[in-house]
Amino acid sequence: MAERTVQIASRHGLHARPASLFTKAARDSGMVVTVTKGEKSGNAASILAVLSLGANCGDTVVLRTEGEGGEDVLERLAELLSTPDEELAE
């Protein structure tokens, strides 16, 4: 199992555009990725699951996946979450 802890950099937290980009990348990876904040966990490819975490700027989440290539997938997803809004727009 691959695991990565990431701090949310988006000033609006994991909402709207950052959440949409994150869930699309999780879906496109072809792997099952779980995202956890505190006691809440969900499928990283589900916009509803991600939004229900209520992750705000500065909060940390844990990403987990299993299988070959999991570290690479988590690296890409972690980069999205740790990138400020203004850099995502470019």
DRENKOLTOR-583787 format. One record per residue: residue number from 1; chain; x, y, z of N, C-alpha, C in turn. Coordinates in steps of 0.02 Angstrom, whole numbers, plus 50000, padded with zeros to 5 digits. Layout:
   rolo   pagu      nX      nY      nZ     caX     caY     caZ      cX      cY      cZ
    NUM      A       X       Y       Z       X       Y       Z       X       Y       Z
...
This chain:
   rolo   pagu      nX      nY      nZ     caX     caY     caZ      cX      cY      cZ
      1      A   50042   49941   50000   50000   50000   50000   50044   50062   50000
      2      A   50028   50108   49956   50063   50172   49954   50021   50223   49992
      3      A   50055   50267   50028   50019   50317   50068   50058   50382   50065
      4      A   50021   50438   50065   50052   50504   50063   50009   50552   50103
      5      A   50039   50591   50146   50005   50644   50183   50020   50710   50149
      6      A   49967   50749   50136   49974   50811   50097   49937   50867   50133
      7      A   49966   50927   50131   49933   50986   50157   49899   51022   50099
      8      A   49836   51041   50109   49796   51075   50058   49822   51147   50050
      9      A   49841   51166   49988   49868   51233   49975   49817   51281   49948
     10      A   49762   51256   49920   49712   51300   49890   49682   51345   49944
     11      A   49681   51410   49932   49655   51456   49983   49582   51445   49998
     12      A   49546   51411   49954   49475   51396   49965   49466   51324   49990
     13      A   49520   51290   50002   49516   51220   50023   49503   51175   49964
     14      A   49481   51115   49980   49469   51065   49928   49396   51071   49905
     15      A   49381   51125   49870   49314   51140   49847   49316   51160   49773
     16      A   49259   51157   49741   49250   51180   49672   49305   51157   49624
     17      A   49342   51204   49596   49391   51188   49544   49446   51141   49569
     18      A   49478   51154   49626   49531   51108   49647   49505   51037   49658
     19      A   49445   51030   49685   49416   50964   49696   49401   50930   49630
     20      A   49376   50968   49582   49361   50941   49516   49424   50915   49481
     21      A   49477   50955   49483   49540   50934   49452   49568   50872   49487
     22      A   49563   50871   49554   49589   50815   49593   49551   50750   49577
     23      A   49484   50753   49578   49444   50693   49566   49453   50668   49494
     24      A   49460   50713   49446   49472   50692   49377   49539   50656   49372
     25      A   49590   50683   49404   49656   50651   49402   49654   50582   49436
     26      A   49616   50577   49490   49609   50512   49525   49574   50462   49479
     27      A   49520   50483   49447   49484   50439   49400   49529   50418   49342
     28      A   49564   50466   49314   49607   50453   49256   49666   50407   49272
     29      A   49683   50401   49335   49740   50359   49354   49725   50285   49344
     30      A   49660   50268   49345   49641   50198   49337   49649   50157   49401
     31      A   49669   50190   49456   49678   50155   49519   49625   50178   49569
     32      A   49612   50136   49618   49568   50156   49673   49610   50193   49723
     33      A   49593   50256   49734   49629   50299   49781   49580   50321   49835
     34      A   49602   50314   49897   49561   50336   49953   49591   50400   49982
     35      A   49548   50448   49998   49571   50510   50029   49538   50514   50098
     36      A   49577   50532   50149   49553   50533   50218   49571   50599   50251
     37      A   49523   50627   50287   49535   50685   50330   49503   50669   50397
     38      A   49544   50663   50447   49518   50645   50514   49486   50577   50512
     39      A   49423   50573   50531   49386   50510   50533   49348   50495   50468
     40      A   49347   50544   50423   49310   50536   50360   49356   50511   50304
     41      A   49331   50462   50266   49368   50436   50208   49320   50429   50150
     42      A   49348   50431   50090   49307   50421   50031   49349   50407   49970
     43      A   49315   50389   49917   49347   50375   49853   49369   50442   49823
     44      A   49434   50448   49808   49461   50510   49782   49433   50528   49713
     45      A   49403   50480   49678   49375   50493   49613   49303   50519   49617
     46      A   49275   50523   49677   49206   50546   49686   49205   50618   49711
     47      A   49177   50663   49672   49174   50733   49691   49134   50741   49756
     48      A   49080   50703   49764   49041   50708   49826   49080   50685   49887
     49      A   49117   50631   49879   49158   50605   49935   49212   50656   49954
     50      A   49243   50686   49904   49297   50734   49917   49269   50797   49950
     51      A   49214   50823   49923   49185   50884   49952   49160   50872   50023
     52      A   49135   50812   50037   49109   50797   50104   49163   50795   50158
     53      A   49226   50792   50138   49280   50793   50187   49286   50862   50221
     54      A   49265   50914   50185   49269   50981   50213   49341   51003   50225
     55      A   49386   50985   50179   49457   51002   50186   49469   51075   50168
     56      A   49497   51112   50215   49511   51183   50206   49586   51195   50195
     57      A   49603   51255   50175   49672   51274   50165   49711   51260   50230
     58      A   49767   51226   50223   49809   51210   50281   49794   51143   50313
     59      A   49735   51115   50298   49718   51048   50325   49762   50996   50291
     60      A   49771   50940   50325   49807   50884   50294   49759   50827   50279
     61      A   49772   50794   50224   49734   50734   50204   49784   50679   50191
     62      A   49760   50617   50195   49802   50559   50181   49775   50525   50119
     63      A   49818   50513   50071   49801   50478   50009   49829   50407   50014
     64      A   49788   50358   49993   49810   50288   49994   49788   50253   49930
     65      A   49831   50208   49907   49814   50166   49851   49855   50103   49855
     66      A   49834   50052   49818   49871   49989   49816   49887   49973   49744
     67      A   49938   49934   49735   49955   49911   49668   50016   49944   49639
     68      A   50038   49915   49585   50097   49939   49550   50084   50008   49522
     69      A   50131   50053   49531   50124   50121   49507   50089   50167   49556
     70      A   50071   50142   49614   50036   50182   49663   50074   50243   49687
     71      A   50139   50236   49696   50179   50293   49718   50177   50350   49667
     72      A   50181   50333   49603   50178   50384   49550   50111   50419   49549
     73      A   50058   50381   49557   49990   50410   49558   49984   50458   49617
     74      A   50006   50436   49676   50000   50479   49735   50044   50541   49728
     75      A   50100   50535   49695   50143   50594   49683   50106   50646   49642
     76      A   50073   50625   49588   50036   50672   49546   49977   50703   49583
     77      A   49941   50663   49621   49884   50689   49659   49906   50736   49715
     78      A   49961   50719   49748   49987   50761   49801   50009   50829   49773
     79      A   50037   50828   49714   50059   50890   49682   49999   50936   49669
     80      A   49943   50908   49647   49882   50948   49637   49858   50980   49701
     81      A   49858   50941   49755   49832   50967   49819   49879   51018   49851
     82      A   49943   51012   49838   49991   51057   49869   50009   51117   49826
     83      A   49972   51127   49771   49983   51183   49726   49931   51237   49740
     84      A   49953   51300   49753   49905   51354   49766   49860   51367   49705
     85      A   49801   51395   49718   49751   51408   49666   49780   51445   49606
     86      A   49817   51497   49619   49841   51539   49564   49887   51500   49517
     87      A   49922   51450   49542   49965   51409   49499   49925   51357   49460
     88      A   49869   51335   49488   49826   51287   49452   49794   51319   49390
     89      A   49783   51384   49394   49750   51419   49339   49794   51426   49278
     90      A   49859   51417   49286   49905   51425   49229   49903   51367   49182
